[in-house]
Amino acid sequence: MRLDGKVALVTDVGSENGSAVAHRFASEGAHVAVCRGAGIRSAPIPADLPPEMLQLEGDICSSSEAQRMMAAIEERFGRLDALVNHGAGGRIVGTVMDISEADFHEAMASDALSVMMLSAAAIPLMQRSGGGAIVNIASIGRRGLSRRPLRSASQAAVSALTACMAIDHAADGIRVNGLLLGPTGTKSMPPEQREQLARKAPLGELAAPEDIAAAALFLASDEARLITGALLPLDAGRSLPTL
């Protein structure tokens, strides 16, 4: 049991990735609290979650609601050891000329603001718990992708926040790392699209939600006790430099 007795909050549990993380953490002995992701497009909390998972409703972009969630976790479990932030990201395809002011604010709120507000609310509880681990799930697009300016900008912000929090809270015993995803082979992805994207990866595969859960588990566990500020690509080699 790699998380035996630890308490974790997993966001975006309505997505396949978030659900996989929550269930994997629970299988490794964690007490798990869950909430939906940020933004109007985030999926609701599934109705079939195990009753022992603490289900939290609220806007994770709101400081007051994030603090209310932490109060509920502390009341139920008495501590918090791990937080997994999973942003929605900007989905608009196009150049900056195709993006409205509202599009920009929505994308930055769904990713950067949600990570900042939830982490800011979680850190005091982690401090009282003697330390913890934050895993920010972001994208390899942080370096800039063609026709994905919103996705690139919001993910670059999450990566920068990861480094800042790792530096600022190391003395508190809080580790902060990022997990950078390439395309993910979810069940909802058409088979032909999955095959096309897999061919573009040096390893010839796409990460599945279970792969994301395994990597998040490692970063949240004591096995990664000396790892902080890392940005770990989980992309089957897609971010490798072209030779």
C-alpha positions as CSV (number, residue, x, y, z in Angstrom):
1,M,0.0,0.0,0.0
2,R,2.0,3.0,-1.3
3,L,-0.4,5.6,0.1
4,D,-1.6,3.7,3.2
5,G,-3.4,6.1,5.6
6,K,-2.7,9.2,3.5
7,V,-5.4,11.6,2.4
8,A,-5.6,12.9,-1.2
9,L,-7.8,15.3,-3.1
10,V,-8.2,14.6,-6.8
11,T,-9.8,17.1,-9.1
12,D,-11.7,16.6,-12.4
13,V,-12.9,13.2,-11.2
14,G,-15.6,13.3,-13.9
15,S,-12.9,12.8,-16.6
16,E,-11.4,9.4,-17.5
17,N,-8.0,10.6,-16.3
18,G,-9.3,12.0,-13.0
19,S,-11.4,9.0,-12.3
20,A,-8.4,6.7,-12.9
21,V,-6.2,8.7,-10.5
22,A,-8.9,8.7,-7.8
23,H,-9.5,4.9,-8.0
24,R,-5.7,4.1,-8.2
25,F,-5.0,6.2,-5.1
26,A,-7.9,4.5,-3.2
27,S,-6.5,1.1,-4.2
28,E,-3.2,2.0,-2.7
29,G,-4.7,2.8,0.7
30,A,-5.5,6.5,0.5
31,H,-8.6,8.2,1.8
32,V,-9.7,10.1,-1.3
33,A,-11.7,13.3,-1.7
34,V,-12.8,14.3,-5.1
35,C,-14.3,17.3,-6.9
36,R,-15.1,18.3,-10.5
37,G,-12.7,20.2,-12.7
38,A,-12.7,23.9,-13.4
39,G,-14.7,25.6,-16.1
40,I,-18.2,25.2,-17.6
41,R,-17.1,22.2,-19.7
42,S,-16.0,20.1,-16.8
43,A,-17.8,16.8,-16.3
44,P,-19.9,16.4,-13.1
45,I,-18.9,14.0,-10.3
46,P,-19.9,10.5,-11.4
47,A,-22.9,9.0,-9.5
48,D,-21.3,5.6,-9.1
49,L,-18.2,6.5,-7.0
50,P,-17.5,4.4,-3.9
51,P,-19.4,5.9,-0.9
52,E,-16.1,6.2,1.1
53,M,-14.9,8.8,-1.3
54,L,-15.6,12.3,0.0
55,Q,-17.4,14.2,-2.8
56,L,-16.9,18.0,-2.8
57,E,-18.9,20.4,-4.8
58,G,-17.7,23.9,-5.6
59,D,-15.8,26.2,-7.9
60,I,-12.1,25.4,-7.6
61,C,-11.3,28.8,-9.2
62,S,-12.8,30.5,-6.1
63,S,-10.6,31.1,-3.1
64,S,-13.4,30.9,-0.6
65,E,-14.9,27.7,-2.1
66,A,-11.4,26.1,-2.3
67,Q,-11.0,26.9,1.4
68,R,-14.4,25.5,2.2
69,M,-13.3,22.2,0.5
70,M,-10.2,22.1,2.6
71,A,-12.2,22.6,5.8
72,A,-14.5,19.7,4.8
73,I,-11.4,17.5,4.2
74,E,-9.9,18.5,7.6
75,E,-13.2,17.8,9.4
76,R,-13.6,14.4,7.8
77,F,-10.0,13.1,7.7
78,G,-8.0,15.5,9.9
79,R,-5.2,16.1,7.3
80,L,-4.2,16.3,3.7
81,D,-1.2,14.6,2.2
82,A,-1.7,14.9,-1.6
83,L,-3.4,17.1,-4.1
84,V,-3.8,16.3,-7.8
85,N,-4.7,19.3,-9.9
86,H,-6.0,18.5,-13.4
87,G,-6.8,21.5,-15.5
88,A,-9.1,21.6,-18.5
89,G,-7.0,23.7,-20.8
90,G,-7.9,25.7,-23.8
91,R,-9.5,23.7,-26.5
92,I,-9.7,26.3,-29.3
93,V,-7.8,25.5,-32.4
94,G,-6.5,28.5,-34.3
95,T,-4.2,31.4,-34.1
96,V,-4.3,34.4,-31.7
97,M,-6.6,36.1,-34.2
98,D,-9.3,33.5,-33.5
99,I,-9.3,34.0,-29.7
100,S,-11.5,36.4,-27.9
101,E,-10.8,38.0,-24.5
102,A,-13.5,35.7,-22.9
103,D,-11.8,32.6,-24.4
104,F,-8.4,33.7,-22.9
105,H,-9.8,34.3,-19.4
106,E,-11.8,31.1,-19.4
107,A,-8.7,29.0,-20.4
108,M,-6.4,30.7,-17.9
109,A,-9.0,30.2,-15.1
110,S,-9.6,26.6,-16.0
111,D,-5.9,25.8,-15.7
112,A,-3.7,28.4,-13.9
113,L,-6.2,30.0,-11.6
114,S,-7.7,26.7,-10.5
115,V,-4.2,25.3,-9.7
116,M,-3.3,28.5,-7.8
117,M,-6.5,28.8,-5.7
118,L,-6.7,25.1,-4.8
119,S,-3.0,24.9,-4.0
120,A,-3.2,28.0,-1.9
121,A,-6.0,26.6,0.1
122,A,-4.4,23.1,0.4
123,I,-0.9,24.2,1.5
124,P,-1.9,25.4,5.0
125,L,-3.6,22.1,5.7
126,M,-0.5,20.3,4.4
127,Q,1.7,22.4,6.6
128,R,-0.5,21.3,9.6
129,S,-0.2,17.7,8.4
130,G,3.6,17.8,8.4
131,G,4.1,18.1,4.6
132,G,2.6,16.7,1.4
133,A,2.8,16.4,-2.3
134,I,1.1,18.4,-5.1
135,V,0.9,16.9,-8.6
136,N,-0.1,19.3,-11.4
137,I,-1.2,17.5,-14.5
138,A,-0.4,19.7,-17.5
139,S,0.7,19.3,-21.1
140,I,3.8,19.1,-23.2
141,G,2.1,21.9,-25.1
142,R,3.6,24.4,-22.6
143,R,6.5,25.0,-25.0
144,G,4.2,26.2,-27.8
145,L,2.1,24.2,-30.3
146,S,1.0,25.3,-33.7
147,R,-2.6,26.6,-33.6
148,R,-2.9,26.0,-29.9
149,P,-2.0,29.3,-28.3
150,L,-4.5,29.1,-25.5
151,R,-3.4,25.6,-24.6
152,S,0.2,26.5,-24.8
153,A,-0.2,29.6,-22.7
154,S,-2.2,28.1,-19.9
155,Q,0.0,25.0,-19.7
156,A,3.1,27.2,-19.5
157,A,1.6,29.0,-16.6
158,V,0.9,25.8,-14.8
159,S,4.5,24.7,-15.3
160,A,5.8,28.0,-14.0
161,L,3.5,27.8,-10.9
162,T,4.8,24.2,-10.3
163,A,8.4,25.5,-10.1
164,C,7.5,28.5,-8.0
165,M,5.5,26.4,-5.4
166,A,8.3,23.8,-5.3
167,I,10.8,26.4,-4.4
168,D,8.6,28.3,-1.9
169,H,7.3,25.4,0.0
170,A,10.2,22.9,0.1
171,A,11.0,24.0,3.7
172,D,7.4,23.0,4.6
173,G,8.0,19.5,3.5
174,I,5.7,20.0,0.5
175,R,6.9,18.6,-2.8
176,V,5.4,20.0,-6.1
177,N,5.8,18.3,-9.4
178,G,4.2,18.4,-12.8
179,L,3.1,15.6,-15.1
180,L,3.2,16.7,-18.7
181,L,0.8,14.8,-21.0
182,G,0.8,14.2,-24.7
183,P,-2.4,13.0,-26.4
184,T,-4.2,10.5,-24.1
185,G,-5.9,7.4,-25.4
186,T,-9.3,7.6,-23.7
187,K,-12.2,5.4,-24.4
188,S,-14.0,8.2,-26.1
189,M,-11.3,8.7,-28.7
190,P,-12.1,7.2,-32.1
191,P,-9.9,4.2,-33.0
192,E,-8.6,5.8,-36.2
193,Q,-7.6,8.9,-34.3
194,R,-5.9,6.9,-31.7
195,E,-3.9,5.0,-34.3
196,Q,-2.9,8.2,-36.1
197,L,-1.7,9.9,-33.0
198,A,0.2,6.8,-31.8
199,R,2.1,6.6,-35.0
200,K,3.5,10.1,-34.3
201,A,5.0,9.0,-31.0
202,P,8.5,7.4,-31.0
203,L,7.3,4.6,-28.7
204,G,4.3,4.1,-31.0
205,E,1.7,4.3,-28.2
206,L,-0.6,6.7,-26.4
207,A,-0.8,7.0,-22.6
208,A,-3.9,5.6,-21.2
209,P,-5.7,7.0,-18.1
210,E,-4.1,4.1,-16.1
211,D,-0.7,5.3,-17.1
212,I,-1.4,8.8,-15.9
213,A,-2.7,7.4,-12.6
214,A,0.5,5.3,-12.1
215,A,2.7,8.3,-12.7
216,A,0.7,10.6,-10.4
217,L,0.8,7.8,-7.8
218,F,4.6,7.7,-8.0
219,L,5.0,11.5,-7.6
220,A,2.5,11.6,-4.7
221,S,4.2,8.6,-2.9
222,D,7.2,8.5,-0.6
223,E,9.1,6.8,-3.4
224,A,9.5,10.3,-4.9
225,R,10.4,11.9,-1.5
226,L,13.5,13.7,-3.0
227,I,11.8,14.8,-6.2
228,T,10.3,18.3,-6.4
229,G,10.0,20.9,-9.1
230,A,10.2,18.2,-11.8
231,L,8.2,18.3,-15.0
232,L,7.8,14.7,-16.0
233,P,6.7,14.0,-19.7
234,L,4.2,11.2,-20.1
235,D,4.0,11.3,-23.9
236,A,5.6,8.2,-25.4
237,G,8.5,10.3,-26.5
238,R,6.6,13.0,-28.4
239,S,8.5,15.9,-26.8
240,L,11.9,14.5,-27.6
241,P,14.0,16.8,-29.9
242,T,13.8,16.0,-33.6
243,L,17.1,14.5,-34.7
